[in-house]
Amino acid sequence: MIIERISKVLSLAALLLALTAPGASAEWFKPRAVKKSPKTLLSKQAPPKIDKRLEGQITPENSTVVISLTDQRARLKVQGTDDIHIDTPISSGSARHRTPTGEFKILEKDADHRSSIYGDFVDKSGRVVRGGVSTRVDSAPAGTRYVGAPMKWFCRLTYGGVGMHVGILPGYPASHGCIRLPAEIAPLIYQKVKTGTPVTIVP
C-alpha cells in the first residue's frame, strides 16, 4: 500500500517537472496538426474549355499550340490571332524530369504510340511482372519482355521523347517531361495539328 502511494507521488512529481520545464507547457498544450489527405493537397484545375465557334475556322494548316508550365494549361489557337479554340489543363514534367521550354514543331504523330523508355515487364501471358520500369536503368527478369506505356494521340516535340499525349492529370507537374492531356481533349488537338505545327512552351 505504501509502495503504491509512493509510486503515484513520484509519477505526479515527474509530470509536474515535465510541465514546468522551459517551453514544455507550450508543447504539451499545442493543438495537433490535422493531417490532410493527398486529395486535399492537390490544386483543382479548371476543366477544359472549347470554343465551338472556331471549330470550322481552325485547321492543321493554321493552328498553333501554346503551353504554359506555370498555369499548367495548353491552348490550341489560330496562328497570328488571340482566338483560342481549346484551353485545357495539363500535367507537365516533374521537378526531376522538367519539360523543356522554347519553340518547337510537331515532329511526328502517332495515334497509338507506346513509350520506348517507360513501361512494364510482362510474362508470356501478358501478366505484369514488374511495373513502372525504365529501360534506361532496369533489366528485364528472365522470361519477360518489355511493353511500353501507352501514349495515345502522341504528338512528338523532341527526338528525346517529349510530346503531347493522353495521361493522368493529378493537378500538378508529374510526368517524365511530356505534356499530359485529358483523354477527351487529346484526340481533338491531334486532329487539328500536323507535322510541322508550331508549339511554344513557356515557363
Rosetta constraint file for C-alpha pairs under 8 A:
AtomPair CA 1 CA 5 HARMONIC 6.40 0.50
AtomPair CA 2 CA 6 HARMONIC 6.22 0.50
AtomPair CA 3 CA 7 HARMONIC 6.15 0.50
AtomPair CA 4 CA 8 HARMONIC 6.36 0.50
AtomPair CA 5 CA 9 HARMONIC 6.23 0.50
AtomPair CA 6 CA 10 HARMONIC 6.15 0.50
AtomPair CA 7 CA 11 HARMONIC 6.18 0.50
AtomPair CA 8 CA 12 HARMONIC 6.19 0.50
AtomPair CA 9 CA 13 HARMONIC 6.13 0.50
AtomPair CA 10 CA 14 HARMONIC 6.15 0.50
AtomPair CA 11 CA 15 HARMONIC 6.29 0.50
AtomPair CA 12 CA 16 HARMONIC 6.25 0.50
AtomPair CA 13 CA 17 HARMONIC 6.20 0.50
AtomPair CA 14 CA 18 HARMONIC 6.25 0.50
AtomPair CA 15 CA 19 HARMONIC 6.23 0.50
AtomPair CA 16 CA 20 HARMONIC 6.14 0.50
AtomPair CA 17 CA 21 HARMONIC 6.11 0.50
AtomPair CA 18 CA 24 HARMONIC 6.55 0.50
AtomPair CA 18 CA 25 HARMONIC 7.94 0.50
AtomPair CA 19 CA 24 HARMONIC 5.66 0.50
AtomPair CA 19 CA 25 HARMONIC 5.14 0.50
AtomPair CA 19 CA 28 HARMONIC 7.44 0.50
AtomPair CA 20 CA 24 HARMONIC 6.63 0.50
AtomPair CA 20 CA 25 HARMONIC 6.55 0.50
AtomPair CA 21 CA 25 HARMONIC 7.28 0.50
AtomPair CA 23 CA 27 HARMONIC 6.76 0.50
AtomPair CA 24 CA 28 HARMONIC 6.20 0.50
AtomPair CA 25 CA 29 HARMONIC 6.15 0.50
AtomPair CA 26 CA 30 HARMONIC 5.69 0.50
AtomPair CA 36 CA 40 HARMONIC 6.27 0.50
AtomPair CA 36 CA 41 HARMONIC 6.96 0.50
AtomPair CA 37 CA 41 HARMONIC 6.80 0.50
AtomPair CA 38 CA 42 HARMONIC 6.60 0.50
AtomPair CA 42 CA 170 HARMONIC 7.10 0.50
AtomPair CA 42 CA 171 HARMONIC 5.70 0.50
AtomPair CA 42 CA 172 HARMONIC 7.19 0.50
AtomPair CA 43 CA 171 HARMONIC 5.36 0.50
AtomPair CA 43 CA 172 HARMONIC 7.07 0.50
AtomPair CA 44 CA 171 HARMONIC 6.13 0.50
AtomPair CA 45 CA 89 HARMONIC 6.40 0.50
AtomPair CA 45 CA 171 HARMONIC 6.04 0.50
AtomPair CA 46 CA 89 HARMONIC 6.85 0.50
AtomPair CA 47 CA 88 HARMONIC 6.66 0.50
AtomPair CA 47 CA 89 HARMONIC 6.64 0.50
AtomPair CA 48 CA 86 HARMONIC 7.17 0.50
AtomPair CA 48 CA 87 HARMONIC 5.62 0.50
AtomPair CA 48 CA 88 HARMONIC 4.16 0.50
AtomPair CA 48 CA 89 HARMONIC 6.26 0.50
AtomPair CA 48 CA 185 HARMONIC 7.77 0.50
AtomPair CA 49 CA 86 HARMONIC 5.75 0.50
AtomPair CA 49 CA 87 HARMONIC 5.09 0.50
AtomPair CA 49 CA 88 HARMONIC 6.29 0.50
AtomPair CA 50 CA 85 HARMONIC 5.66 0.50
AtomPair CA 50 CA 86 HARMONIC 4.62 0.50
AtomPair CA 50 CA 87 HARMONIC 6.53 0.50
AtomPair CA 51 CA 55 HARMONIC 7.30 0.50
AtomPair CA 51 CA 84 HARMONIC 7.03 0.50
AtomPair CA 51 CA 85 HARMONIC 4.92 0.50
AtomPair CA 51 CA 86 HARMONIC 6.45 0.50
AtomPair CA 52 CA 85 HARMONIC 7.07 0.50
AtomPair CA 54 CA 58 HARMONIC 6.05 0.50
AtomPair CA 54 CA 83 HARMONIC 7.92 0.50
AtomPair CA 54 CA 84 HARMONIC 7.96 0.50
AtomPair CA 54 CA 85 HARMONIC 5.76 0.50
AtomPair CA 55 CA 85 HARMONIC 7.13 0.50
AtomPair CA 58 CA 62 HARMONIC 6.25 0.50
AtomPair CA 58 CA 63 HARMONIC 6.01 0.50
AtomPair CA 58 CA 77 HARMONIC 7.63 0.50
AtomPair CA 58 CA 78 HARMONIC 5.87 0.50
AtomPair CA 58 CA 85 HARMONIC 7.52 0.50
AtomPair CA 58 CA 192 HARMONIC 7.09 0.50
AtomPair CA 59 CA 63 HARMONIC 5.84 0.50
AtomPair CA 59 CA 192 HARMONIC 5.37 0.50
AtomPair CA 59 CA 193 HARMONIC 7.12 0.50
AtomPair CA 60 CA 191 HARMONIC 7.42 0.50
AtomPair CA 60 CA 192 HARMONIC 4.70 0.50
AtomPair CA 60 CA 193 HARMONIC 4.23 0.50
AtomPair CA 60 CA 194 HARMONIC 5.37 0.50
AtomPair CA 60 CA 197 HARMONIC 7.23 0.50
AtomPair CA 61 CA 193 HARMONIC 7.46 0.50
AtomPair CA 61 CA 194 HARMONIC 7.50 0.50
AtomPair CA 61 CA 197 HARMONIC 7.66 0.50
AtomPair CA 62 CA 78 HARMONIC 5.83 0.50
AtomPair CA 62 CA 79 HARMONIC 5.51 0.50
AtomPair CA 63 CA 76 HARMONIC 6.83 0.50
AtomPair CA 63 CA 77 HARMONIC 5.69 0.50
AtomPair CA 63 CA 78 HARMONIC 4.78 0.50
AtomPair CA 63 CA 79 HARMONIC 5.43 0.50
AtomPair CA 63 CA 192 HARMONIC 6.80 0.50
AtomPair CA 63 CA 193 HARMONIC 6.30 0.50
AtomPair CA 63 CA 197 HARMONIC 6.76 0.50
AtomPair CA 63 CA 198 HARMONIC 7.89 0.50
AtomPair CA 64 CA 76 HARMONIC 5.88 0.50
AtomPair CA 64 CA 77 HARMONIC 5.31 0.50
AtomPair CA 64 CA 78 HARMONIC 6.16 0.50
AtomPair CA 64 CA 79 HARMONIC 5.59 0.50
AtomPair CA 64 CA 193 HARMONIC 7.51 0.50
AtomPair CA 64 CA 197 HARMONIC 6.01 0.50
AtomPair CA 64 CA 198 HARMONIC 5.32 0.50
AtomPair CA 64 CA 199 HARMONIC 5.96 0.50
AtomPair CA 65 CA 74 HARMONIC 6.90 0.50
AtomPair CA 65 CA 75 HARMONIC 5.61 0.50
AtomPair CA 65 CA 76 HARMONIC 4.62 0.50
AtomPair CA 65 CA 77 HARMONIC 6.07 0.50
AtomPair CA 65 CA 197 HARMONIC 7.89 0.50
AtomPair CA 65 CA 198 HARMONIC 6.55 0.50
AtomPair CA 65 CA 199 HARMONIC 4.68 0.50
AtomPair CA 65 CA 200 HARMONIC 6.28 0.50
AtomPair CA 66 CA 74 HARMONIC 5.77 0.50
AtomPair CA 66 CA 75 HARMONIC 5.21 0.50
AtomPair CA 66 CA 76 HARMONIC 6.63 0.50
AtomPair CA 66 CA 77 HARMONIC 7.59 0.50
AtomPair CA 66 CA 199 HARMONIC 5.82 0.50
AtomPair CA 66 CA 200 HARMONIC 4.80 0.50
AtomPair CA 66 CA 201 HARMONIC 5.99 0.50
AtomPair CA 66 CA 202 HARMONIC 7.67 0.50
AtomPair CA 67 CA 72 HARMONIC 7.54 0.50
AtomPair CA 67 CA 73 HARMONIC 5.91 0.50
AtomPair CA 67 CA 74 HARMONIC 4.30 0.50
AtomPair CA 67 CA 75 HARMONIC 6.30 0.50
AtomPair CA 67 CA 199 HARMONIC 7.57 0.50
AtomPair CA 67 CA 200 HARMONIC 6.12 0.50
AtomPair CA 67 CA 201 HARMONIC 4.68 0.50
AtomPair CA 67 CA 202 HARMONIC 6.20 0.50
AtomPair CA 68 CA 72 HARMONIC 5.65 0.50
AtomPair CA 68 CA 73 HARMONIC 5.46 0.50
AtomPair CA 68 CA 74 HARMONIC 6.36 0.50
AtomPair CA 68 CA 201 HARMONIC 6.06 0.50
AtomPair CA 68 CA 202 HARMONIC 5.10 0.50
AtomPair CA 68 CA 203 HARMONIC 6.06 0.50
AtomPair CA 69 CA 73 HARMONIC 6.95 0.50
AtomPair CA 69 CA 92 HARMONIC 6.72 0.50
AtomPair CA 69 CA 201 HARMONIC 7.30 0.50
AtomPair CA 69 CA 202 HARMONIC 6.28 0.50
AtomPair CA 69 CA 203 HARMONIC 5.07 0.50
AtomPair CA 70 CA 203 HARMONIC 5.87 0.50
AtomPair CA 72 CA 89 HARMONIC 5.82 0.50
AtomPair CA 72 CA 90 HARMONIC 5.28 0.50
AtomPair CA 72 CA 91 HARMONIC 6.27 0.50
AtomPair CA 72 CA 92 HARMONIC 7.08 0.50
AtomPair CA 72 CA 172 HARMONIC 7.45 0.50
AtomPair CA 72 CA 173 HARMONIC 7.59 0.50
AtomPair CA 73 CA 87 HARMONIC 6.80 0.50
AtomPair CA 73 CA 88 HARMONIC 5.44 0.50
AtomPair CA 73 CA 89 HARMONIC 4.46 0.50
AtomPair CA 73 CA 90 HARMONIC 5.33 0.50
AtomPair CA 74 CA 86 HARMONIC 7.89 0.50
AtomPair CA 74 CA 87 HARMONIC 5.87 0.50
AtomPair CA 74 CA 88 HARMONIC 5.36 0.50
AtomPair CA 74 CA 89 HARMONIC 6.38 0.50
AtomPair CA 74 CA 90 HARMONIC 6.50 0.50
AtomPair CA 75 CA 84 HARMONIC 6.42 0.50
AtomPair CA 75 CA 85 HARMONIC 7.42 0.50
AtomPair CA 75 CA 86 HARMONIC 5.51 0.50
AtomPair CA 75 CA 87 HARMONIC 4.50 0.50
AtomPair CA 75 CA 88 HARMONIC 6.42 0.50
AtomPair CA 76 CA 84 HARMONIC 5.88 0.50
AtomPair CA 76 CA 85 HARMONIC 5.64 0.50
AtomPair CA 76 CA 86 HARMONIC 5.04 0.50
AtomPair CA 76 CA 87 HARMONIC 6.62 0.50
AtomPair CA 76 CA 189 HARMONIC 7.09 0.50
AtomPair CA 77 CA 81 HARMONIC 7.41 0.50
AtomPair CA 77 CA 82 HARMONIC 7.01 0.50
AtomPair CA 77 CA 83 HARMONIC 5.67 0.50
AtomPair CA 77 CA 84 HARMONIC 4.44 0.50
AtomPair CA 77 CA 85 HARMONIC 5.64 0.50
AtomPair CA 77 CA 86 HARMONIC 7.21 0.50
AtomPair CA 78 CA 82 HARMONIC 7.20 0.50
AtomPair CA 78 CA 83 HARMONIC 5.76 0.50
AtomPair CA 78 CA 84 HARMONIC 6.71 0.50
AtomPair CA 78 CA 85 HARMONIC 7.50 0.50
AtomPair CA 86 CA 189 HARMONIC 7.94 0.50
AtomPair CA 88 CA 181 HARMONIC 7.64 0.50
AtomPair CA 88 CA 182 HARMONIC 7.85 0.50
AtomPair CA 88 CA 185 HARMONIC 7.54 0.50
AtomPair CA 89 CA 169 HARMONIC 7.87 0.50
AtomPair CA 89 CA 181 HARMONIC 7.04 0.50
AtomPair CA 89 CA 182 HARMONIC 7.50 0.50
AtomPair CA 90 CA 169 HARMONIC 6.33 0.50
AtomPair CA 90 CA 179 HARMONIC 6.35 0.50
AtomPair CA 90 CA 180 HARMONIC 5.36 0.50
AtomPair CA 90 CA 181 HARMONIC 5.21 0.50
AtomPair CA 90 CA 182 HARMONIC 7.27 0.50
AtomPair CA 91 CA 168 HARMONIC 7.53 0.50
AtomPair CA 91 CA 169 HARMONIC 5.36 0.50
AtomPair CA 91 CA 170 HARMONIC 7.28 0.50
AtomPair CA 91 CA 171 HARMONIC 6.93 0.50
AtomPair CA 91 CA 172 HARMONIC 5.96 0.50
AtomPair CA 91 CA 173 HARMONIC 4.80 0.50
AtomPair CA 91 CA 174 HARMONIC 6.05 0.50
AtomPair CA 91 CA 175 HARMONIC 6.51 0.50
AtomPair CA 91 CA 179 HARMONIC 5.89 0.50
AtomPair CA 91 CA 180 HARMONIC 5.03 0.50
AtomPair CA 91 CA 181 HARMONIC 7.09 0.50
AtomPair CA 92 CA 98 HARMONIC 7.54 0.50
AtomPair CA 92 CA 99 HARMONIC 6.16 0.50
AtomPair CA 92 CA 172 HARMONIC 7.71 0.50
AtomPair CA 92 CA 173 HARMONIC 4.65 0.50
AtomPair CA 92 CA 174 HARMONIC 6.16 0.50
AtomPair CA 92 CA 175 HARMONIC 5.53 0.50
AtomPair CA 92 CA 176 HARMONIC 7.82 0.50
AtomPair CA 92 CA 177 HARMONIC 6.02 0.50
AtomPair CA 92 CA 178 HARMONIC 5.86 0.50
AtomPair CA 92 CA 179 HARMONIC 4.77 0.50
AtomPair CA 92 CA 180 HARMONIC 6.31 0.50
AtomPair CA 93 CA 97 HARMONIC 5.20 0.50
AtomPair CA 93 CA 98 HARMONIC 4.45 0.50
AtomPair CA 93 CA 99 HARMONIC 4.78 0.50
AtomPair CA 93 CA 173 HARMONIC 5.28 0.50
AtomPair CA 93 CA 174 HARMONIC 5.48 0.50
AtomPair CA 93 CA 175 HARMONIC 4.38 0.50
AtomPair CA 93 CA 176 HARMONIC 5.17 0.50
AtomPair CA 93 CA 177 HARMONIC 3.83 0.50
AtomPair CA 93 CA 178 HARMONIC 6.05 0.50
AtomPair CA 93 CA 179 HARMONIC 7.22 0.50
AtomPair CA 94 CA 98 HARMONIC 5.49 0.50
AtomPair CA 94 CA 99 HARMONIC 7.77 0.50
AtomPair CA 94 CA 173 HARMONIC 4.87 0.50
AtomPair CA 94 CA 174 HARMONIC 4.51 0.50
AtomPair CA 94 CA 175 HARMONIC 5.60 0.50
AtomPair CA 94 CA 176 HARMONIC 6.47 0.50
AtomPair CA 94 CA 177 HARMONIC 6.93 0.50
AtomPair CA 95 CA 173 HARMONIC 7.75 0.50
AtomPair CA 96 CA 176 HARMONIC 7.80 0.50
AtomPair CA 97 CA 175 HARMONIC 7.18 0.50
AtomPair CA 97 CA 176 HARMONIC 4.95 0.50
AtomPair CA 97 CA 177 HARMONIC 5.19 0.50
AtomPair CA 98 CA 176 HARMONIC 7.23 0.50
AtomPair CA 98 CA 177 HARMONIC 5.29 0.50
AtomPair CA 99 CA 162 HARMONIC 7.65 0.50
AtomPair CA 99 CA 176 HARMONIC 7.87 0.50
AtomPair CA 99 CA 177 HARMONIC 4.37 0.50
AtomPair CA 99 CA 178 HARMONIC 6.45 0.50
AtomPair CA 99 CA 179 HARMONIC 7.76 0.50
AtomPair CA 100 CA 177 HARMONIC 7.51 0.50
AtomPair CA 100 CA 201 HARMONIC 7.39 0.50
AtomPair CA 101 CA 200 HARMONIC 7.52 0.50
AtomPair CA 101 CA 201 HARMONIC 4.79 0.50
AtomPair CA 101 CA 202 HARMONIC 5.50 0.50
AtomPair CA 101 CA 203 HARMONIC 6.41 0.50
AtomPair CA 102 CA 200 HARMONIC 5.88 0.50
AtomPair CA 102 CA 201 HARMONIC 5.29 0.50
AtomPair CA 102 CA 202 HARMONIC 6.40 0.50
AtomPair CA 103 CA 198 HARMONIC 7.25 0.50
AtomPair CA 103 CA 199 HARMONIC 6.10 0.50
AtomPair CA 103 CA 200 HARMONIC 4.74 0.50
AtomPair CA 103 CA 201 HARMONIC 6.55 0.50
AtomPair CA 104 CA 157 HARMONIC 6.16 0.50
AtomPair CA 104 CA 158 HARMONIC 7.74 0.50
AtomPair CA 104 CA 198 HARMONIC 5.85 0.50
AtomPair CA 104 CA 199 HARMONIC 5.01 0.50
AtomPair CA 104 CA 200 HARMONIC 6.09 0.50
AtomPair CA 104 CA 201 HARMONIC 7.83 0.50
AtomPair CA 105 CA 157 HARMONIC 6.04 0.50
AtomPair CA 105 CA 195 HARMONIC 7.32 0.50
AtomPair CA 105 CA 196 HARMONIC 5.08 0.50
AtomPair CA 105 CA 197 HARMONIC 5.38 0.50
AtomPair CA 105 CA 198 HARMONIC 4.45 0.50
AtomPair CA 105 CA 199 HARMONIC 5.50 0.50
AtomPair CA 106 CA 155 HARMONIC 6.11 0.50
AtomPair CA 106 CA 156 HARMONIC 5.59 0.50
AtomPair CA 106 CA 157 HARMONIC 5.10 0.50
AtomPair CA 106 CA 194 HARMONIC 6.90 0.50
AtomPair CA 106 CA 195 HARMONIC 4.98 0.50
AtomPair CA 106 CA 196 HARMONIC 5.04 0.50
AtomPair CA 106 CA 197 HARMONIC 5.46 0.50
AtomPair CA 106 CA 198 HARMONIC 6.64 0.50
AtomPair CA 106 CA 199 HARMONIC 7.10 0.50
AtomPair CA 107 CA 155 HARMONIC 7.28 0.50
AtomPair CA 107 CA 156 HARMONIC 5.35 0.50
AtomPair CA 107 CA 157 HARMONIC 5.80 0.50
AtomPair CA 107 CA 158 HARMONIC 7.20 0.50
AtomPair CA 107 CA 195 HARMONIC 5.43 0.50
AtomPair CA 107 CA 196 HARMONIC 6.34 0.50
AtomPair CA 108 CA 154 HARMONIC 7.97 0.50
AtomPair CA 108 CA 155 HARMONIC 5.79 0.50
AtomPair CA 108 CA 156 HARMONIC 5.09 0.50
AtomPair CA 108 CA 157 HARMONIC 7.68 0.50
AtomPair CA 108 CA 195 HARMONIC 5.77 0.50
AtomPair CA 109 CA 153 HARMONIC 7.36 0.50
AtomPair CA 109 CA 154 HARMONIC 5.78 0.50
AtomPair CA 109 CA 155 HARMONIC 4.72 0.50
AtomPair CA 109 CA 156 HARMONIC 6.44 0.50
AtomPair CA 109 CA 190 HARMONIC 7.81 0.50
AtomPair CA 109 CA 194 HARMONIC 7.43 0.50
AtomPair CA 109 CA 195 HARMONIC 6.85 0.50
AtomPair CA 110 CA 152 HARMONIC 7.61 0.50
AtomPair CA 110 CA 153 HARMONIC 6.00 0.50
AtomPair CA 110 CA 154 HARMONIC 5.16 0.50
AtomPair CA 110 CA 155 HARMONIC 6.63 0.50
AtomPair CA 111 CA 152 HARMONIC 5.48 0.50
AtomPair CA 111 CA 153 HARMONIC 4.01 0.50
AtomPair CA 111 CA 154 HARMONIC 5.78 0.50
AtomPair CA 112 CA 150 HARMONIC 7.31 0.50
AtomPair CA 112 CA 151 HARMONIC 6.77 0.50
AtomPair CA 112 CA 152 HARMONIC 5.00 0.50
AtomPair CA 112 CA 153 HARMONIC 6.24 0.50
AtomPair CA 112 CA 154 HARMONIC 7.26 0.50
AtomPair CA 113 CA 150 HARMONIC 6.24 0.50
AtomPair CA 113 CA 151 HARMONIC 5.19 0.50
AtomPair CA 113 CA 152 HARMONIC 5.73 0.50
AtomPair CA 113 CA 153 HARMONIC 7.11 0.50
AtomPair CA 113 CA 154 HARMONIC 6.03 0.50
AtomPair CA 114 CA 148 HARMONIC 5.02 0.50
AtomPair CA 114 CA 149 HARMONIC 5.40 0.50
AtomPair CA 114 CA 150 HARMONIC 4.57 0.50
AtomPair CA 114 CA 151 HARMONIC 5.29 0.50
AtomPair CA 114 CA 152 HARMONIC 7.63 0.50
AtomPair CA 115 CA 119 HARMONIC 6.84 0.50
AtomPair CA 115 CA 148 HARMONIC 4.59 0.50
AtomPair CA 115 CA 149 HARMONIC 5.23 0.50
AtomPair CA 115 CA 150 HARMONIC 6.52 0.50
AtomPair CA 115 CA 151 HARMONIC 6.67 0.50
AtomPair CA 116 CA 135 HARMONIC 7.62 0.50
AtomPair CA 116 CA 148 HARMONIC 5.69 0.50
AtomPair CA 117 CA 134 HARMONIC 5.43 0.50
AtomPair CA 117 CA 135 HARMONIC 5.12 0.50
AtomPair CA 117 CA 136 HARMONIC 6.72 0.50
AtomPair CA 117 CA 148 HARMONIC 6.90 0.50
AtomPair CA 118 CA 132 HARMONIC 6.58 0.50
AtomPair CA 118 CA 133 HARMONIC 5.72 0.50
AtomPair CA 118 CA 134 HARMONIC 4.71 0.50
AtomPair CA 118 CA 135 HARMONIC 6.55 0.50
AtomPair CA 118 CA 148 HARMONIC 5.82 0.50
AtomPair CA 118 CA 149 HARMONIC 5.89 0.50
AtomPair CA 119 CA 131 HARMONIC 6.60 0.50
AtomPair CA 119 CA 132 HARMONIC 5.37 0.50
AtomPair CA 119 CA 133 HARMONIC 5.47 0.50
AtomPair CA 119 CA 134 HARMONIC 6.66 0.50
AtomPair CA 119 CA 146 HARMONIC 7.00 0.50
AtomPair CA 119 CA 147 HARMONIC 5.66 0.50
AtomPair CA 119 CA 148 HARMONIC 4.19 0.50
AtomPair CA 119 CA 149 HARMONIC 4.33 0.50
AtomPair CA 120 CA 128 HARMONIC 6.41 0.50
AtomPair CA 120 CA 129 HARMONIC 7.52 0.50
AtomPair CA 120 CA 130 HARMONIC 5.77 0.50
AtomPair CA 120 CA 131 HARMONIC 4.37 0.50
AtomPair CA 120 CA 132 HARMONIC 5.60 0.50
AtomPair CA 120 CA 133 HARMONIC 5.64 0.50
AtomPair CA 120 CA 146 HARMONIC 5.78 0.50
AtomPair CA 120 CA 147 HARMONIC 5.36 0.50
AtomPair CA 120 CA 148 HARMONIC 6.46 0.50
AtomPair CA 120 CA 149 HARMONIC 7.17 0.50
AtomPair CA 121 CA 128 HARMONIC 5.94 0.50
AtomPair CA 121 CA 129 HARMONIC 5.65 0.50
AtomPair CA 121 CA 130 HARMONIC 5.15 0.50
AtomPair CA 121 CA 131 HARMONIC 6.34 0.50
AtomPair CA 121 CA 133 HARMONIC 7.40 0.50
AtomPair CA 121 CA 140 HARMONIC 6.23 0.50
AtomPair CA 121 CA 141 HARMONIC 7.58 0.50
AtomPair CA 121 CA 144 HARMONIC 5.76 0.50
AtomPair CA 121 CA 145 HARMONIC 5.31 0.50
AtomPair CA 121 CA 146 HARMONIC 4.59 0.50
AtomPair CA 121 CA 147 HARMONIC 6.23 0.50
AtomPair CA 122 CA 126 HARMONIC 5.27 0.50
AtomPair CA 122 CA 127 HARMONIC 5.23 0.50
AtomPair CA 122 CA 128 HARMONIC 4.32 0.50
AtomPair CA 122 CA 129 HARMONIC 5.20 0.50
AtomPair CA 122 CA 130 HARMONIC 6.99 0.50
AtomPair CA 122 CA 144 HARMONIC 5.13 0.50
AtomPair CA 122 CA 145 HARMONIC 5.48 0.50
AtomPair CA 122 CA 146 HARMONIC 6.42 0.50
AtomPair CA 122 CA 147 HARMONIC 6.99 0.50
AtomPair CA 123 CA 127 HARMONIC 5.51 0.50
AtomPair CA 123 CA 128 HARMONIC 6.65 0.50
AtomPair CA 123 CA 129 HARMONIC 6.56 0.50
AtomPair CA 123 CA 143 HARMONIC 6.16 0.50
AtomPair CA 123 CA 144 HARMONIC 4.46 0.50
AtomPair CA 123 CA 145 HARMONIC 6.48 0.50
AtomPair CA 124 CA 143 HARMONIC 7.39 0.50
AtomPair CA 124 CA 144 HARMONIC 6.82 0.50
AtomPair CA 124 CA 145 HARMONIC 7.99 0.50
AtomPair CA 129 CA 144 HARMONIC 7.56 0.50
AtomPair CA 133 CA 137 HARMONIC 7.98 0.50
AtomPair CA 133 CA 138 HARMONIC 6.20 0.50
AtomPair CA 134 CA 138 HARMONIC 5.59 0.50
AtomPair CA 135 CA 139 HARMONIC 6.98 0.50
AtomPair CA 140 CA 144 HARMONIC 6.16 0.50
AtomPair CA 140 CA 145 HARMONIC 6.58 0.50
AtomPair CA 140 CA 146 HARMONIC 7.10 0.50
AtomPair CA 151 CA 165 HARMONIC 5.42 0.50
AtomPair CA 151 CA 166 HARMONIC 5.93 0.50
AtomPair CA 151 CA 167 HARMONIC 7.28 0.50
AtomPair CA 152 CA 165 HARMONIC 5.58 0.50
AtomPair CA 152 CA 166 HARMONIC 5.38 0.50
AtomPair CA 152 CA 186 HARMONIC 7.98 0.50
AtomPair CA 153 CA 164 HARMONIC 7.67 0.50
AtomPair CA 153 CA 165 HARMONIC 5.30 0.50
AtomPair CA 153 CA 166 HARMONIC 6.56 0.50
AtomPair CA 153 CA 186 HARMONIC 6.08 0.50
AtomPair CA 153 CA 187 HARMONIC 5.87 0.50
AtomPair CA 153 CA 190 HARMONIC 6.20 0.50
AtomPair CA 154 CA 163 HARMONIC 6.44 0.50
AtomPair CA 154 CA 164 HARMONIC 5.56 0.50
AtomPair CA 154 CA 165 HARMONIC 4.53 0.50
AtomPair CA 154 CA 166 HARMONIC 7.57 0.50
AtomPair CA 154 CA 190 HARMONIC 7.73 0.50
AtomPair CA 155 CA 163 HARMONIC 5.27 0.50
AtomPair CA 155 CA 164 HARMONIC 5.11 0.50
AtomPair CA 155 CA 165 HARMONIC 6.60 0.50
AtomPair CA 155 CA 190 HARMONIC 7.20 0.50
AtomPair CA 156 CA 161 HARMONIC 6.83 0.50
AtomPair CA 156 CA 162 HARMONIC 6.12 0.50
AtomPair CA 156 CA 163 HARMONIC 4.16 0.50
AtomPair CA 156 CA 164 HARMONIC 6.59 0.50
AtomPair CA 157 CA 161 HARMONIC 7.48 0.50
AtomPair CA 157 CA 162 HARMONIC 5.60 0.50
AtomPair CA 157 CA 163 HARMONIC 4.83 0.50
AtomPair CA 157 CA 164 HARMONIC 7.60 0.50
AtomPair CA 157 CA 199 HARMONIC 7.98 0.50
AtomPair CA 158 CA 162 HARMONIC 5.26 0.50
AtomPair CA 158 CA 163 HARMONIC 6.86 0.50
AtomPair CA 161 CA 178 HARMONIC 7.74 0.50
AtomPair CA 162 CA 177 HARMONIC 5.95 0.50
AtomPair CA 162 CA 178 HARMONIC 4.75 0.50
AtomPair CA 162 CA 179 HARMONIC 7.58 0.50
AtomPair CA 163 CA 178 HARMONIC 5.04 0.50
AtomPair CA 163 CA 179 HARMONIC 6.04 0.50
AtomPair CA 164 CA 178 HARMONIC 5.97 0.50
AtomPair CA 164 CA 179 HARMONIC 4.60 0.50
AtomPair CA 164 CA 180 HARMONIC 5.95 0.50
AtomPair CA 164 CA 181 HARMONIC 6.90 0.50
AtomPair CA 164 CA 186 HARMONIC 7.91 0.50
AtomPair CA 165 CA 178 HARMONIC 7.59 0.50
AtomPair CA 165 CA 179 HARMONIC 6.48 0.50
AtomPair CA 165 CA 180 HARMONIC 5.37 0.50
AtomPair CA 165 CA 181 HARMONIC 5.74 0.50
AtomPair CA 165 CA 186 HARMONIC 6.23 0.50
AtomPair CA 166 CA 180 HARMONIC 5.46 0.50
AtomPair CA 166 CA 181 HARMONIC 4.78 0.50
AtomPair CA 166 CA 182 HARMONIC 5.79 0.50
AtomPair CA 166 CA 183 HARMONIC 5.26 0.50
AtomPair CA 166 CA 186 HARMONIC 5.89 0.50
AtomPair CA 167 CA 180 HARMONIC 4.67 0.50
AtomPair CA 167 CA 181 HARMONIC 5.67 0.50
AtomPair CA 167 CA 182 HARMONIC 6.46 0.50
AtomPair CA 167 CA 183 HARMONIC 7.08 0.50
AtomPair CA 168 CA 180 HARMONIC 6.69 0.50
AtomPair CA 168 CA 181 HARMONIC 7.59 0.50
AtomPair CA 168 CA 182 HARMONIC 7.32 0.50
AtomPair CA 169 CA 174 HARMONIC 7.93 0.50
AtomPair CA 169 CA 180 HARMONIC 6.84 0.50
AtomPair CA 169 CA 181 HARMONIC 7.34 0.50
AtomPair CA 169 CA 182 HARMONIC 7.18 0.50
AtomPair CA 170 CA 174 HARMONIC 7.43 0.50
AtomPair CA 175 CA 179 HARMONIC 7.33 0.50
AtomPair CA 175 CA 180 HARMONIC 7.22 0.50
AtomPair CA 181 CA 185 HARMONIC 6.56 0.50
AtomPair CA 181 CA 186 HARMONIC 5.63 0.50
AtomPair CA 182 CA 186 HARMONIC 6.13 0.50
AtomPair CA 183 CA 187 HARMONIC 7.50 0.50
AtomPair CA 184 CA 188 HARMONIC 7.48 0.50
AtomPair CA 185 CA 189 HARMONIC 6.47 0.50
AtomPair CA 186 CA 190 HARMONIC 6.07 0.50
AtomPair CA 187 CA 191 HARMONIC 6.16 0.50
AtomPair CA 188 CA 192 HARMONIC 6.59 0.50
AtomPair CA 189 CA 193 HARMONIC 6.41 0.50
AtomPair CA 190 CA 194 HARMONIC 7.73 0.50
AtomPair CA 193 CA 197 HARMONIC 5.90 0.50
